[in-house]
C-alpha cells in the first residue's frame, strides 16, 4: 500500500512519514504541501475509509480532516492555507469537488452535476481549475470557477487540444 515519504533534493535521507501500524495496513496517496511548507495533506485509509488527513511536515500531528462514506482524495491547499479543495467519489454518483477548512469542519460541495476531478487553486485563490470527465466517453475538459461554485468557464474549448485532465497554475512574478 502507499506511504508518504520525504527526502533531500539529491535523493538522500528518505523518511517514511506514514509507516503502517502493524498488523494493520493503511494506504496514503496524493500528498500536497501547504503553502507555508509546515503541513502535508493527503488521502489516507487510516480511519477505515479514504479521507483527507493533514500532518506536520515531519509526519507528526496527524489530523483527520474529512469523514464521509465513499472516497476523498486529490487534496489541494488554498494559497492562504486556510482551505483544502478535494475530490469526493461516491459509488454510483461519480466525483464531486468539495472544500473544507484546513482544520476540518463543514464541507462545501461545489454545485456541479458532473464528474469533476483534480482541483487546483489559482495563485490568488479566486479560482479553482479542475477536469470534468464526460459521462458517455470522450475527453475530459478543463474548467474554472470561483471557490463558491460561480462563474463556470470552459477553458479547453479548442477541440484540437482534445481536452485535459490535470490542471496546474503558474505564479507570475
Secondary structure as a PSIPRED ss2 file (coil, helix, strand):
# PSIPRED VFORMAT (PSIPRED V4.0)

   1 X C   1.000  0.000  0.000
   2 X C   1.000  0.000  0.000
   3 X C   1.000  0.000  0.000
   4 X C   1.000  0.000  0.000
   5 X E   0.000  0.000  1.000
   6 X E   0.000  0.000  1.000
   7 X C   1.000  0.000  0.000
   8 X C   1.000  0.000  0.000
   9 X C   1.000  0.000  0.000
  10 X C   1.000  0.000  0.000
  11 X C   1.000  0.000  0.000
  12 X C   1.000  0.000  0.000
  13 X C   1.000  0.000  0.000
  14 X C   1.000  0.000  0.000
  15 X E   0.000  0.000  1.000
  16 X E   0.000  0.000  1.000
  17 X C   1.000  0.000  0.000
  18 X C   1.000  0.000  0.000
  19 X C   1.000  0.000  0.000
  20 X C   1.000  0.000  0.000
  21 X C   1.000  0.000  0.000
  22 X C   1.000  0.000  0.000
  23 X C   1.000  0.000  0.000
  24 X C   1.000  0.000  0.000
  25 X C   1.000  0.000  0.000
  26 X C   1.000  0.000  0.000
  27 X C   1.000  0.000  0.000
  28 X E   0.000  0.000  1.000
  29 X E   0.000  0.000  1.000
  30 X E   0.000  0.000  1.000
  31 X E   0.000  0.000  1.000
  32 X E   0.000  0.000  1.000
  33 X E   0.000  0.000  1.000
  34 X C   1.000  0.000  0.000
  35 X C   1.000  0.000  0.000
  36 X C   1.000  0.000  0.000
  37 X C   1.000  0.000  0.000
  38 X C   1.000  0.000  0.000
  39 X E   0.000  0.000  1.000
  40 X E   0.000  0.000  1.000
  41 X E   0.000  0.000  1.000
  42 X E   0.000  0.000  1.000
  43 X E   0.000  0.000  1.000
  44 X E   0.000  0.000  1.000
  45 X C   1.000  0.000  0.000
  46 X C   1.000  0.000  0.000
  47 X C   1.000  0.000  0.000
  48 X C   1.000  0.000  0.000
  49 X C   1.000  0.000  0.000
  50 X E   0.000  0.000  1.000
  51 X E   0.000  0.000  1.000
  52 X E   0.000  0.000  1.000
  53 X E   0.000  0.000  1.000
  54 X E   0.000  0.000  1.000
  55 X E   0.000  0.000  1.000
  56 X E   0.000  0.000  1.000
  57 X C   1.000  0.000  0.000
  58 X C   1.000  0.000  0.000
  59 X C   1.000  0.000  0.000
  60 X C   1.000  0.000  0.000
  61 X C   1.000  0.000  0.000
  62 X C   1.000  0.000  0.000
  63 X E   0.000  0.000  1.000
  64 X E   0.000  0.000  1.000
  65 X C   1.000  0.000  0.000
  66 X C   1.000  0.000  0.000
  67 X C   1.000  0.000  0.000
  68 X C   1.000  0.000  0.000
  69 X C   1.000  0.000  0.000
  70 X C   1.000  0.000  0.000
  71 X E   0.000  0.000  1.000
  72 X E   0.000  0.000  1.000
  73 X E   0.000  0.000  1.000
  74 X E   0.000  0.000  1.000
  75 X E   0.000  0.000  1.000
  76 X E   0.000  0.000  1.000
  77 X E   0.000  0.000  1.000
  78 X C   1.000  0.000  0.000
  79 X C   1.000  0.000  0.000
  80 X C   1.000  0.000  0.000
  81 X C   1.000  0.000  0.000
  82 X C   1.000  0.000  0.000
  83 X E   0.000  0.000  1.000
  84 X E   0.000  0.000  1.000
  85 X E   0.000  0.000  1.000
  86 X E   0.000  0.000  1.000
  87 X E   0.000  0.000  1.000
  88 X E   0.000  0.000  1.000
  89 X E   0.000  0.000  1.000
  90 X E   0.000  0.000  1.000
  91 X C   1.000  0.000  0.000
  92 X C   1.000  0.000  0.000
  93 X C   1.000  0.000  0.000
  94 X E   0.000  0.000  1.000
  95 X E   0.000  0.000  1.000
  96 X E   0.000  0.000  1.000
  97 X E   0.000  0.000  1.000
  98 X E   0.000  0.000  1.000
  99 X E   0.000  0.000  1.000
 100 X E   0.000  0.000  1.000
 101 X E   0.000  0.000  1.000
 102 X C   1.000  0.000  0.000
 103 X C   1.000  0.000  0.000
 104 X C   1.000  0.000  0.000
 105 X C   1.000  0.000  0.000
 106 X C   1.000  0.000  0.000
 107 X E   0.000  0.000  1.000
 108 X E   0.000  0.000  1.000
 109 X E   0.000  0.000  1.000
 110 X C   1.000  0.000  0.000
 111 X C   1.000  0.000  0.000
 112 X C   1.000  0.000  0.000
 113 X C   1.000  0.000  0.000
 114 X C   1.000  0.000  0.000
 115 X E   0.000  0.000  1.000
 116 X E   0.000  0.000  1.000
 117 X E   0.000  0.000  1.000
 118 X E   0.000  0.000  1.000
 119 X E   0.000  0.000  1.000
 120 X E   0.000  0.000  1.000
 121 X E   0.000  0.000  1.000
 122 X C   1.000  0.000  0.000
 123 X C   1.000  0.000  0.000
 124 X C   1.000  0.000  0.000
 125 X C   1.000  0.000  0.000
 126 X C   1.000  0.000  0.000
 127 X C   1.000  0.000  0.000
 128 X E   0.000  0.000  1.000
 129 X E   0.000  0.000  1.000
 130 X E   0.000  0.000  1.000
 131 X E   0.000  0.000  1.000
 132 X E   0.000  0.000  1.000
 133 X E   0.000  0.000  1.000
 134 X C   1.000  0.000  0.000
 135 X C   1.000  0.000  0.000
 136 X C   1.000  0.000  0.000
 137 X C   1.000  0.000  0.000
 138 X C   1.000  0.000  0.000
 139 X C   1.000  0.000  0.000
 140 X C   1.000  0.000  0.000
 141 X E   0.000  0.000  1.000
 142 X E   0.000  0.000  1.000
 143 X E   0.000  0.000  1.000
 144 X E   0.000  0.000  1.000
 145 X E   0.000  0.000  1.000
 146 X C   1.000  0.000  0.000
 147 X C   1.000  0.000  0.000
 148 X C   1.000  0.000  0.000
 149 X C   1.000  0.000  0.000
 150 X C   1.000  0.000  0.000
 151 X C   1.000  0.000  0.000
 152 X C   1.000  0.000  0.000
 153 X E   0.000  0.000  1.000
 154 X E   0.000  0.000  1.000
 155 X C   1.000  0.000  0.000
 156 X C   1.000  0.000  0.000
 157 X C   1.000  0.000  0.000
 158 X C   1.000  0.000  0.000
 159 X H   0.000  1.000  0.000
 160 X H   0.000  1.000  0.000
 161 X H   0.000  1.000  0.000
 162 X C   1.000  0.000  0.000
 163 X C   1.000  0.000  0.000
 164 X C   1.000  0.000  0.000
 165 X C   1.000  0.000  0.000
 166 X C   1.000  0.000  0.000
 167 X C   1.000  0.000  0.000
 168 X C   1.000  0.000  0.000
 169 X C   1.000  0.000  0.000
 170 X C   1.000  0.000  0.000
 171 X C   1.000  0.000  0.000
 172 X C   1.000  0.000  0.000
 173 X C   1.000  0.000  0.000
